[in-house]
Amino acid sequence: MFGIICVIIGVVLVGYLIVKRYYAPWSLFLVGFLLISIMAIISPEPLLHGAKTATKSAFFDVIQYFTNQSKSILVGLGLNIMIISGFADYLDKIGATRSMVEIASKPLSYIKSPYLLLALAYIMGQIINVFIPSAVGLGVLMMLMVYPLLISVGCSNVASVACIITMSALDLGPASANSIMTAKLAAISPME
C-alpha cells in the first residue's frame, strides 16, 4: 500500500513540476530516481538480482539500476530515434527537403486526386515501416520528407498528418515490437 501511495505522490509531483514549466524529461528523471531510491530503502529485497548486481549497497544499486536501464534503452530504441532525428535535421539544414519538394511536386501535380496521393504516401510509409519500426523515427522522417510534399500538391494539413500518424499503426516486419514479443513467447527467432 505504501508503494501505491508513493507512486501517486510521484505522479502528482511530476504534474506539478511540469505545470510550473520545469523541463519535463528532467522532472520525470528526478521523480523516477526518487521513487526507485525510496523502493531500494524500504524494500527488504535487493534492487538488483543475479549477475547484474555489482554492489551490496542500496545507494550504489540505484546507480547501477539506472546504468543498466540507460544501456538497454540507448542501445535499442533511443539510439535509433536519435539517429533518425539527427538525419532529419541534417536534411532540413542542407535544404534537401526543399529540393525534394520542388523536384517531386511537379510530376505529382498531374495526379488531381489528393486521396490517391494520400493512399500512395501511406503505402510508401508502410514499406519504410518495415525498415524503421520506431513510430517516432518514422514520424520524424515522414514529417520532414512527405508532409511538405503532400501539402505542396494540395492535400490538407489534417489529412497529411493523419496519413503520417497511421503509417506506423501496423506492425510489419521482424523488427516491430509485436513481432519480437511474439517470437520470444513462441521461442522462435523473429525472422521465422
C-alpha positions as CSV (number, residue, x, y, z in Angstrom):
1,M,0.0,0.0,0.0
2,F,2.9,2.4,0.8
3,G,4.3,1.8,-2.7
4,I,1.0,2.8,-4.3
5,I,0.9,6.0,-2.2
6,C,4.5,6.8,-3.3
7,V,3.6,6.3,-6.9
8,I,0.5,8.6,-6.7
9,I,2.6,11.2,-4.9
10,G,5.3,10.8,-7.6
11,V,2.7,11.3,-10.4
12,V,1.3,14.4,-8.7
13,L,4.9,15.8,-8.2
14,V,5.7,15.3,-11.9
15,G,2.4,17.0,-12.9
16,Y,3.3,19.9,-10.5
17,L,6.8,20.3,-11.9
18,I,5.5,20.2,-15.5
19,V,2.8,22.8,-14.7
20,K,5.4,25.0,-13.1
21,R,7.3,24.8,-16.5
22,Y,10.2,22.7,-15.4
23,Y,11.8,20.7,-18.2
24,A,9.6,17.6,-18.4
25,P,12.4,14.9,-19.1
26,W,14.4,16.1,-16.1
27,S,11.2,16.2,-13.9
28,L,10.5,12.6,-14.9
29,F,14.1,11.6,-14.3
30,L,14.2,13.2,-10.9
31,V,10.9,11.7,-9.6
32,G,11.8,8.3,-11.1
33,F,15.2,8.4,-9.3
34,L,13.5,9.5,-6.1
35,L,10.9,6.7,-6.3
36,I,13.5,4.0,-7.1
37,S,15.6,5.3,-4.2
38,I,12.7,5.0,-1.8
39,M,11.9,1.5,-3.1
40,A,15.6,0.5,-2.5
41,I,15.5,1.8,1.0
42,I,12.1,0.3,2.2
43,S,12.1,-2.9,0.3
44,P,13.6,-6.0,2.0
45,E,14.6,-7.4,-1.4
46,P,17.7,-6.1,-3.2
47,L,17.0,-3.8,-6.2
48,L,19.2,-5.9,-8.5
49,H,19.5,-9.7,-8.6
50,G,22.0,-12.1,-10.2
51,A,24.8,-11.2,-12.5
52,K,23.7,-7.5,-12.9
53,T,24.3,-6.9,-9.1
54,A,27.6,-5.0,-8.9
55,T,27.2,-3.8,-5.3
56,K,25.7,-4.7,-2.0
57,S,24.8,-1.1,-1.2
58,A,21.3,0.3,-1.8
59,F,22.7,3.6,-3.0
60,F,25.0,2.1,-5.5
61,D,22.3,-0.4,-6.6
62,V,20.2,2.5,-7.6
63,I,23.0,4.0,-9.6
64,Q,23.7,0.5,-11.2
65,Y,19.9,0.1,-11.9
66,F,19.9,3.4,-13.8
67,T,23.1,2.5,-15.6
68,N,21.5,-0.8,-16.7
69,Q,18.3,0.8,-17.9
70,S,20.2,3.5,-19.8
71,K,22.3,0.9,-21.6
72,S,19.3,-1.1,-22.7
73,I,17.3,1.9,-23.8
74,L,20.1,3.7,-25.6
75,V,21.2,0.6,-27.4
76,G,17.7,-0.1,-28.6
77,L,15.0,2.4,-29.5
78,G,16.6,5.5,-28.1
79,L,19.7,5.4,-30.3
80,N,17.5,4.7,-33.4
81,I,15.4,7.7,-32.6
82,M,18.4,9.9,-32.1
83,I,20.0,8.8,-35.4
84,I,16.8,9.4,-37.4
85,S,16.2,12.7,-35.8
86,G,19.7,13.8,-36.5
87,F,19.4,12.7,-40.1
88,A,16.1,14.5,-40.5
89,D,17.6,17.7,-39.0
90,Y,20.7,17.4,-41.3
91,L,18.4,17.0,-44.4
92,D,16.5,20.1,-43.4
93,K,19.6,22.2,-42.7
94,I,21.2,21.4,-46.1
95,G,17.9,22.2,-47.9
96,A,17.3,18.6,-49.1
97,T,13.7,18.8,-48.1
98,R,13.0,21.9,-50.2
99,S,14.8,20.5,-53.2
100,M,12.9,17.2,-53.0
101,V,9.6,19.0,-52.8
102,E,10.4,21.2,-55.8
103,I,11.5,18.2,-57.9
104,A,8.8,15.7,-56.8
105,S,5.8,18.1,-56.7
106,K,5.9,18.8,-60.5
107,P,5.2,15.2,-61.7
108,L,2.8,14.6,-58.7
109,S,0.8,17.7,-59.6
110,Y,-0.6,15.8,-62.6
111,I,-2.5,13.5,-60.2
112,K,-5.6,15.5,-59.4
113,S,-6.9,13.4,-56.6
114,P,-5.4,14.2,-53.2
115,Y,-6.9,11.0,-51.8
116,L,-4.9,8.9,-54.3
117,L,-1.7,10.8,-53.3
118,L,-2.5,10.1,-49.6
119,A,-3.0,6.4,-50.3
120,L,0.3,6.2,-52.2
121,A,2.1,8.0,-49.4
122,Y,0.5,5.6,-46.9
123,I,1.7,2.6,-48.9
124,M,5.2,4.1,-49.2
125,G,5.2,4.7,-45.4
126,Q,4.2,1.0,-44.8
127,I,7.1,-0.2,-46.9
128,I,9.5,2.1,-45.0
129,N,7.9,1.0,-41.7
130,V,9.4,-2.5,-42.3
131,F,12.9,-0.9,-42.1
132,I,12.2,1.8,-39.5
133,P,9.9,0.1,-36.9
134,S,10.0,3.0,-34.5
135,A,6.8,5.1,-34.7
136,V,8.7,8.2,-33.5
137,G,11.5,7.7,-36.0
138,L,9.2,7.0,-38.9
139,G,7.0,10.0,-37.9
140,V,10.0,12.4,-37.8
141,L,11.3,11.2,-41.2
142,M,7.8,11.4,-42.8
143,M,7.1,14.8,-41.4
144,L,10.3,16.1,-42.9
145,M,10.0,14.4,-46.3
146,V,6.4,13.5,-47.1
147,Y,4.4,16.2,-45.2
148,P,5.7,19.2,-47.2
149,L,5.3,17.2,-50.4
150,L,1.7,16.3,-49.7
151,I,0.9,20.0,-48.7
152,S,2.5,21.2,-51.9
153,V,0.3,19.0,-54.1
154,G,-2.9,20.2,-52.5
155,C,-3.6,17.8,-49.6
156,S,-5.0,19.3,-46.4
157,N,-2.9,19.7,-43.3
158,V,-5.1,17.4,-41.2
159,A,-5.3,14.6,-43.9
160,S,-1.5,14.7,-44.4
161,V,-0.8,14.5,-40.6
162,A,-3.4,11.7,-40.2
163,C,-1.7,9.7,-43.1
164,I,1.7,10.1,-41.5
165,I,0.5,9.2,-38.0
166,T,-1.3,6.0,-39.2
167,M,1.8,4.8,-41.2
168,S,3.2,3.2,-38.1
169,A,-0.2,1.8,-36.9
170,L,0.5,-1.7,-38.4
171,D,3.4,-3.8,-37.1
172,L,5.2,-5.1,-40.1
173,G,8.5,-6.9,-40.4
174,P,10.7,-8.7,-37.9
175,A,11.9,-5.6,-36.2
176,S,8.5,-4.5,-34.9
177,A,7.9,-4.7,-31.1
178,N,4.9,-7.1,-31.5
179,S,7.0,-9.5,-33.8
180,I,9.8,-9.6,-31.3
181,M,7.5,-10.2,-28.4
182,T,5.6,-12.9,-30.3
183,A,8.8,-14.6,-31.3
184,K,10.0,-14.5,-27.7
185,L,6.8,-16.1,-26.4
186,A,6.8,-18.7,-29.2
187,A,10.6,-19.4,-28.6
188,I,11.5,-18.8,-32.2
189,S,13.5,-16.2,-34.0
190,P,11.7,-13.0,-35.2
191,M,12.7,-13.8,-38.8
192,E,10.7,-17.1,-38.6
